[in-house]
Amino acid sequence: MNKQENSELKEILIVPSSPYLENRLFDAGDAYLNRDNCLEPGIELKKALKNEGYDLKTVDLGNMDKAEWIIFFDTPRTNEYLKQSLVKKYNHKMILMLWEPPVVSEVARDLSYHRRFKYVFTWNDELVDNQRYLKLYWPQPRSTFSSNRIPFDQRKLLTLISGNKNSFRPNQLYAER
């Protein structure tokens, strides 16, 4: 199927956190959300799925009743779209994608919660069974590097800040970081 009209496309809906609604998950021009070109994999996936006859969009712009799949990103129990999906018994078309580790996300560590979903994509190899739990392979976007790089042996300090997360779980190191 090649590039059908939008009215003919089957919908796949994504339930991201609220800043990414209104298809901002696919907005390459949003300098804040697309920092370091981090939205590129999703944008490319959206294009590829369109060529296969699917319209990938955020849930607020779609119709959950007609959607082929509803994909939840680390979605907590309190999410209204999740509540609606469970009431309507959409479990057969619900997918959970686990991005965060259990120390950050209750969703990641609660296996009973996972039973609500037909499939769970995860980074956690201990859960992967290639039936219900599938390995999440998410590409990292291309980066451009400055040609004015300082040789490593001449650097005085190297710092990496990868996220502003917190956890109240025992033995975690987020608070120290």
Secondary structure, DSSP 8 states (H G I E B T S, - for coil): --S--GGGSEEEEEE--GGGTTTGGG-TT-TTTTGGGTTHHHHHHHHHHHHTTEEEEEGGGS-TTT-SEEEEES--TT-HHHHHHHHTT-GGGEEEE--S-TTT-HHHH-HHHHTTSSEEEES-TTT--SSSEEE-----------S----GGG-S------------STT--TTT-
